[in-house]
Amino acid sequence: MNLKFDLDITNNHQERHYDLDWLRVLAVLLLIYFHTAAVFYQGELGDFYIKNDLLSPVLGWFIFFVHQWHMPLFFLISGAASWFSLQLRTPMQYVNERFRRLLIPFIFGTLVLVPPQIYYKLLTHHENIGSYLQFYPQFFNGIRPQGNFEWAHLWFVIYLFVLSIVSLPLLLFFKQQMSRHRYSTIATFIKQPGGIFLPALPLAMIEGAFRPKWFGFQNLYDDWANLLLYLCYFVYGFILCSNTEFRQAIAQYQRLMLFMAIVTMSIIFGIQLTEILPVRGYSRGYIFYQMWRGFNSWCWVTAILGLSQRYLSFTNNILQYTTLAAYPVFLLHQTVLVVISFYVVQWNLGIAAKFLIISTVTVLVTNALYEMLVKRFKITRFLFGLKPINMNK
């Protein structure tokens, strides 16, 4: 059985990385709670499609914390999966795989799964848009933020598709260099004291140089900070699985990286609490803050990788089921969550009760849709990026 969020994470000739399987599954699950928290949040990351009247500072801090490392981890895992895919496929087969697993679900999702989110968002603003069928043609009227058309949470899918194709020559170069002494020397250097921090340098430089101008509007064509940052993490994930010494270095320094992640995040929290952060722009203080964020994200990602290697290198029936469900659940979850939230926020309940209802019902309904509509039919498996049934046996 193989992973379905991006590419196969293993093959018949290499050891299965169950820890990466678990990380992908848990990251998708966490995304549901992250987006549920967004219903009760208003801040610099922007408003969610549905917003509760009362907001929660606690959930706001939860969003701020998870946002720091969650998507970098996703792209790193996807890069790791690409390493194993290119051990089994030619470059052209790899490109065809990307089209089938990413581009087809993206197009389908943008046309079918995203419009309901915009419809319910407009309903919360009490706009007179009629029924959903009357609204649907209006979905194509202009591009966000001036219009209605957008790709919502599916930005990850199209970014991953583009990065997979654009980085292919670089991935093939690293694949060729794998057996050479120079490549092995780099892996050995990473294991030396301080070497584990070296990959954070490009991340910090990207954040400092690009984030002041491109804060994070995920429109692909004008989002250079995110594109370059996620490209780095994607390539890092590829390199990580190319040599066992890289994974050994992460395991060796797992406690150090977790300590550094907590310390650096505490400083970031302190900066936010004291409100001493300069206005966004190319000032010395703001650039340094963004560079610090880049360093912090690397500390968290490597600490999480180290913890997963230590505690999640096993499989069971739950993992075998959820590895197949992860990608469809990702595609479906936000549409389900937005619809449920639209009605739940109108109830006379506290924030905690609403949060539990929205998140729990989203998990149950999304899984039910996967079970009843996605995995049982050839056409839906194709549209959601799954292999035909006989190829998963």
C-alpha positions as CSV (number, residue, x, y, z in Angstrom):
1,M,0.0,0.0,0.0
2,N,1.4,3.4,-0.8
3,L,1.0,7.0,0.3
4,K,-1.5,9.1,-1.6
5,F,-0.8,12.6,-0.6
6,D,1.9,13.0,-3.2
7,L,4.0,10.0,-4.3
8,D,5.0,6.6,-3.1
9,I,7.2,6.9,0.0
10,T,8.8,3.5,-0.5
11,N,9.5,0.8,-3.0
12,N,10.3,-2.9,-3.1
13,H,14.0,-2.4,-2.7
14,Q,14.2,0.2,0.1
15,E,13.1,0.4,3.7
16,R,9.7,1.7,4.3
17,H,9.7,5.1,6.1
18,Y,6.6,4.7,8.3
19,D,7.5,7.8,10.2
20,L,6.9,9.9,7.1
21,D,3.7,8.1,6.5
22,W,2.5,9.0,10.0
23,L,3.7,12.6,9.6
24,R,1.6,13.0,6.5
25,V,-1.5,11.5,8.1
26,L,-1.2,13.6,11.3
27,A,-0.4,16.7,9.3
28,V,-3.7,16.3,7.3
29,L,-5.6,15.7,10.6
30,L,-4.0,18.7,12.2
31,L,-5.1,20.8,9.2
32,I,-8.7,20.2,10.1
33,Y,-8.2,21.5,13.6
34,F,-6.1,24.4,12.2
35,H,-8.9,25.5,9.8
36,T,-11.5,25.0,12.6
37,A,-9.5,27.4,14.8
38,A,-9.5,29.9,11.9
39,V,-13.3,30.2,12.3
40,F,-12.5,31.9,15.7
41,Y,-9.5,33.9,14.5
42,Q,-8.8,37.3,13.0
43,G,-5.3,38.5,12.4
44,E,-2.4,39.0,10.0
45,L,-3.0,35.7,8.3
46,G,-6.4,37.0,7.1
47,D,-10.0,36.0,7.7
48,F,-11.4,32.5,7.1
49,Y,-14.5,32.0,4.9
50,I,-16.7,31.7,8.0
51,K,-16.1,33.8,11.2
52,N,-17.6,33.4,14.6
53,D,-18.9,36.6,16.3
54,L,-16.7,35.9,19.3
55,L,-13.0,35.2,18.7
56,S,-10.5,33.2,20.7
57,P,-7.0,34.5,21.5
58,V,-5.9,31.0,22.5
59,L,-6.9,29.6,19.1
60,G,-5.2,32.6,17.5
61,W,-1.9,31.6,19.2
62,F,-2.5,28.0,18.1
63,I,-2.8,29.2,14.5
64,F,0.3,31.3,14.8
65,F,2.3,28.4,16.2
66,V,1.2,25.8,13.7
67,H,1.5,28.2,10.7
68,Q,5.2,28.5,11.5
69,W,6.1,24.9,10.5
70,H,3.1,23.0,9.2
71,M,3.3,23.8,5.4
72,P,7.1,23.6,5.3
73,L,6.7,20.1,6.8
74,F,4.2,19.2,4.1
75,F,6.5,20.2,1.3
76,L,9.5,18.5,2.8
77,I,7.6,15.2,3.0
78,S,6.5,15.6,-0.6
79,G,10.1,16.1,-1.6
80,A,11.0,12.9,0.2
81,A,8.3,11.1,-1.6
82,S,9.7,12.3,-5.0
83,W,13.0,10.7,-4.2
84,F,11.4,7.3,-4.0
85,S,9.2,8.0,-7.0
86,L,12.3,8.7,-9.2
87,Q,13.9,5.4,-8.1
88,L,10.9,3.6,-9.8
89,R,10.1,5.9,-12.7
90,T,11.8,7.6,-15.6
91,P,11.6,11.4,-15.6
92,M,8.7,11.3,-18.2
93,Q,6.8,8.8,-16.1
94,Y,7.4,11.0,-13.0
95,V,5.9,14.0,-14.9
96,N,2.9,11.9,-16.0
97,E,2.4,10.9,-12.4
98,R,2.4,14.5,-11.3
99,F,-0.3,15.4,-13.9
100,R,-2.5,12.5,-12.7
101,R,-2.0,12.9,-9.0
102,L,-1.9,16.7,-8.7
103,L,-3.2,18.6,-11.8
104,I,-6.3,16.5,-12.4
105,P,-7.5,16.8,-8.7
106,F,-6.6,20.5,-8.7
107,I,-8.7,21.2,-11.7
108,F,-11.6,19.1,-10.4
109,G,-11.3,20.6,-6.9
110,T,-11.2,24.2,-8.2
111,L,-14.4,23.7,-10.2
112,V,-16.3,21.5,-7.7
113,L,-14.9,21.8,-4.2
114,V,-14.0,25.5,-4.0
115,P,-17.2,27.2,-5.2
116,P,-19.3,26.1,-2.2
117,Q,-16.8,27.8,0.1
118,I,-17.2,31.1,-1.8
119,Y,-20.9,30.7,-1.8
120,Y,-21.2,30.3,2.0
121,K,-18.7,33.1,2.5
122,L,-20.8,35.5,0.5
123,L,-23.9,34.3,2.5
124,T,-22.2,35.3,5.7
125,H,-21.9,38.8,4.3
126,H,-25.7,38.7,3.6
127,E,-25.1,39.2,-0.1
128,N,-28.1,38.5,-2.4
129,I,-26.7,35.8,-4.6
130,G,-29.7,33.5,-4.9
131,S,-29.4,29.7,-4.9
132,Y,-26.1,27.9,-5.3
133,L,-27.0,27.1,-9.0
134,Q,-27.6,30.8,-9.6
135,F,-24.3,31.7,-7.9
136,Y,-22.1,29.2,-9.7
137,P,-21.5,31.3,-12.9
138,Q,-20.6,34.2,-10.6
139,F,-17.7,32.1,-9.2
140,F,-15.8,33.0,-12.4
141,N,-16.4,36.7,-12.1
142,G,-13.0,38.1,-11.4
143,I,-10.1,36.8,-9.4
144,R,-9.7,37.2,-5.6
145,P,-9.5,39.6,-3.9
146,Q,-11.4,41.7,-6.5
147,G,-13.5,38.8,-7.7
148,N,-14.8,35.4,-6.6
149,F,-12.5,33.0,-8.4
150,E,-9.8,31.4,-6.3
151,W,-8.4,28.0,-5.4
152,A,-8.8,28.1,-1.6
153,H,-6.8,25.4,0.2
154,L,-5.9,23.7,-3.2
155,W,-3.1,26.3,-3.5
156,F,-0.9,23.6,-2.0
157,V,-1.7,21.1,-4.8
158,I,-0.9,23.6,-7.6
159,Y,2.2,24.8,-5.8
160,L,3.4,21.2,-5.4
161,F,2.7,20.5,-9.0
162,V,4.7,23.5,-10.3
163,L,7.6,22.8,-7.9
164,S,7.7,19.1,-8.8
165,I,8.1,20.0,-12.5
166,V,10.3,23.0,-12.2
167,S,12.7,21.3,-9.8
168,L,13.0,18.1,-11.8
169,P,16.4,18.9,-13.4
170,L,17.8,19.7,-10.0
171,L,16.3,16.5,-8.5
172,L,17.9,14.5,-11.3
173,F,21.2,16.2,-10.7
174,F,21.2,15.2,-7.0
175,K,20.1,11.7,-7.9
176,Q,23.2,11.4,-10.1
177,Q,25.5,12.9,-7.5
178,M,24.2,10.5,-4.7
179,S,26.9,7.9,-5.2
180,R,29.8,10.3,-5.5
181,H,32.2,11.1,-2.7
182,R,31.5,14.8,-2.7
183,Y,27.8,14.2,-2.0
184,S,28.7,11.8,0.9
185,T,31.0,14.4,2.3
186,I,28.1,16.9,2.6
187,A,26.0,14.3,4.5
188,T,28.9,13.6,6.8
189,F,29.4,17.4,7.5
190,I,25.7,17.7,8.5
191,K,26.4,15.3,11.3
192,Q,29.2,17.4,12.7
193,P,28.4,19.9,15.6
194,G,26.5,22.8,14.2
195,G,26.2,21.3,10.7
196,I,22.5,20.5,11.2
197,F,21.8,24.3,11.3
198,L,23.4,24.9,7.8
199,P,20.2,24.2,5.8
200,A,18.5,27.0,7.8
201,L,20.7,29.6,6.3
202,P,18.9,29.7,2.8
203,L,15.6,29.6,4.6
204,A,16.4,32.6,6.7
205,M,17.8,34.5,3.7
206,I,14.6,33.9,1.7
207,E,12.4,35.0,4.6
208,G,14.5,38.2,5.2
209,A,14.8,39.1,1.5
210,F,11.3,38.3,0.2
211,R,8.8,38.2,3.0
212,P,8.8,41.9,3.7
213,K,7.3,42.4,0.2
214,W,5.5,39.1,-0.5
215,F,3.8,38.4,2.7
216,G,1.9,35.3,1.6
217,F,-1.0,35.8,-0.8
218,Q,-0.9,32.4,-2.5
219,N,-1.7,33.3,-6.1
220,L,1.4,31.4,-7.5
221,Y,2.5,34.2,-9.9
222,D,3.2,36.9,-7.3
223,D,4.2,34.9,-4.2
224,W,8.0,34.7,-4.3
225,A,8.6,34.3,-0.6
226,N,6.4,31.2,-0.4
227,L,7.5,29.7,-3.7
228,L,11.2,29.9,-2.8
229,L,10.8,28.8,0.7
230,Y,8.7,25.7,-0.2
231,L,11.0,24.9,-3.1
232,C,13.9,24.7,-0.5
233,Y,11.9,22.5,1.7
234,F,10.8,20.3,-1.2
235,V,14.5,19.8,-2.3
236,Y,15.6,19.3,1.3
237,G,13.0,16.4,1.6
238,F,14.4,14.9,-1.6
239,I,18.0,15.1,-0.3
240,L,17.0,13.8,3.1
241,C,16.0,10.4,1.7
242,S,19.0,10.1,-0.7
243,N,21.5,9.3,2.0
244,T,20.9,7.7,5.4
245,E,23.4,10.0,7.1
246,F,21.0,12.9,6.7
247,R,18.4,11.0,8.7
248,Q,21.0,9.9,11.2
249,A,22.0,13.6,11.7
250,I,18.4,14.5,12.4
251,A,18.1,11.6,14.9
252,Q,21.4,12.6,16.5
253,Y,20.4,16.2,17.1
254,Q,16.7,15.7,17.8
255,R,16.8,16.9,21.4
256,L,19.0,19.9,20.5
257,M,16.7,20.9,17.6
258,L,13.6,20.6,19.9
259,F,15.3,22.8,22.5
260,M,16.2,25.4,19.9
261,A,12.7,25.3,18.4
262,I,11.1,26.0,21.8
263,V,13.6,28.8,22.6
264,T,13.3,30.5,19.2
265,M,9.5,30.2,19.2
266,S,9.4,31.7,22.7
267,I,11.3,34.7,21.4
268,I,8.9,35.1,18.5
269,F,5.9,34.9,20.9
270,G,7.6,37.5,23.1
271,I,8.0,39.8,20.1
272,Q,4.3,39.4,19.2
273,L,3.1,39.9,22.8
274,T,5.2,43.0,23.4
275,E,4.2,44.4,20.0
276,I,7.7,45.7,19.3
277,L,7.8,44.3,15.8
278,P,8.3,47.1,13.2
279,V,5.8,47.7,10.4
280,R,6.2,45.3,7.5
281,G,8.9,46.5,5.2
282,Y,12.6,46.5,4.5
283,S,13.7,47.8,7.9
284,R,16.5,46.2,9.8
285,G,14.3,45.0,12.6
286,Y,11.6,43.5,10.4
287,I,14.2,41.7,8.1
288,F,15.9,40.2,11.2
289,Y,12.5,39.0,12.6
290,Q,11.7,37.2,9.3
291,M,15.1,35.7,9.2
292,W,14.6,34.5,12.8
293,R,11.3,32.9,11.6
294,G,13.1,31.1,8.9
295,F,15.6,29.7,11.3
296,N,12.8,28.7,13.7
297,S,10.8,26.9,11.1
298,W,13.8,24.7,10.3
299,C,14.3,23.9,14.0
300,W,10.6,22.8,14.3
301,V,10.6,20.7,11.1
302,T,13.8,18.9,12.0
303,A,12.7,18.4,15.6
304,I,9.4,16.9,14.4
305,L,11.3,14.7,12.0
306,G,13.5,13.5,14.8
307,L,10.6,12.7,17.1
308,S,8.8,10.9,14.3
309,Q,11.9,8.7,13.6
310,R,12.1,7.8,17.3
311,Y,8.4,7.2,18.0
312,L,6.5,6.6,14.8
313,S,8.7,4.1,12.9
314,F,6.0,1.4,12.9
315,T,2.8,0.4,11.1
316,N,-0.6,-0.8,12.0
317,N,-4.1,-1.1,10.5
318,I,-4.8,2.6,11.2
319,L,-1.8,3.7,9.2
320,Q,-2.6,1.4,6.4
321,Y,-6.1,2.8,6.1
322,T,-5.3,6.5,6.6
323,T,-2.4,6.6,4.1
324,L,-4.9,6.0,1.4
325,A,-7.5,8.4,2.8
326,A,-5.1,11.3,3.5
327,Y,-5.1,12.9,0.1
328,P,-8.9,12.7,-0.5
329,V,-9.5,13.9,3.0
330,F,-7.2,16.9,2.4
331,L,-9.1,17.8,-0.8
332,L,-12.6,17.4,0.8
333,H,-12.1,18.7,4.3
334,Q,-12.3,22.5,3.9
335,T,-15.4,22.4,1.8
336,V,-17.1,20.3,4.4
337,L,-15.8,22.4,7.3
338,V,-17.0,25.7,5.7
339,V,-20.5,24.3,5.2
340,I,-20.7,23.0,8.7
341,S,-19.3,26.2,10.2
342,F,-21.8,28.4,8.5
343,Y,-24.6,26.8,10.5
344,V,-22.8,26.0,13.8
345,V,-21.5,29.6,14.3
346,Q,-25.2,30.7,14.4
347,W,-25.9,28.5,17.4
348,N,-26.0,29.9,20.9
349,L,-23.0,27.9,22.2
350,G,-19.6,28.7,23.6
351,I,-16.4,28.7,21.5
352,A,-15.1,25.4,22.9
353,A,-18.4,23.6,22.1
354,K,-18.5,25.1,18.6
355,F,-14.9,24.2,18.0
356,L,-15.5,20.5,19.0
357,I,-18.6,20.2,17.0
358,I,-17.2,21.7,13.8
359,S,-13.9,19.7,14.0
360,T,-15.5,16.4,15.0
361,V,-18.3,16.5,12.4
362,T,-15.9,17.6,9.7
363,V,-13.7,14.5,10.4
364,L,-16.7,12.2,10.4
365,V,-18.4,13.6,7.3
366,T,-15.2,13.9,5.3
367,N,-14.3,10.3,6.1
368,A,-17.8,9.2,5.2
369,L,-17.6,10.9,1.8
370,Y,-14.2,9.2,1.2
371,E,-15.7,5.8,2.1
372,M,-19.0,6.2,0.1
373,L,-18.1,8.4,-2.8
374,V,-14.4,8.5,-3.5
375,K,-12.7,5.1,-3.0
376,R,-15.4,2.9,-4.4
377,F,-15.7,4.3,-7.9
378,K,-13.2,4.5,-10.8
379,I,-14.1,8.0,-11.8
380,T,-13.9,9.5,-8.3
381,R,-10.6,7.7,-7.6
382,F,-9.3,9.3,-10.8
383,L,-10.6,12.8,-9.9
384,F,-9.1,12.5,-6.4
385,G,-5.7,11.4,-7.5
386,L,-6.0,7.7,-6.4
387,K,-4.8,4.8,-8.3
388,P,-7.3,2.2,-9.7
389,I,-8.3,-0.3,-7.1
390,N,-6.4,-3.2,-8.6
391,M,-3.2,-1.2,-8.4
392,N,-3.4,-0.8,-4.6
393,K,-3.6,-4.5,-3.8
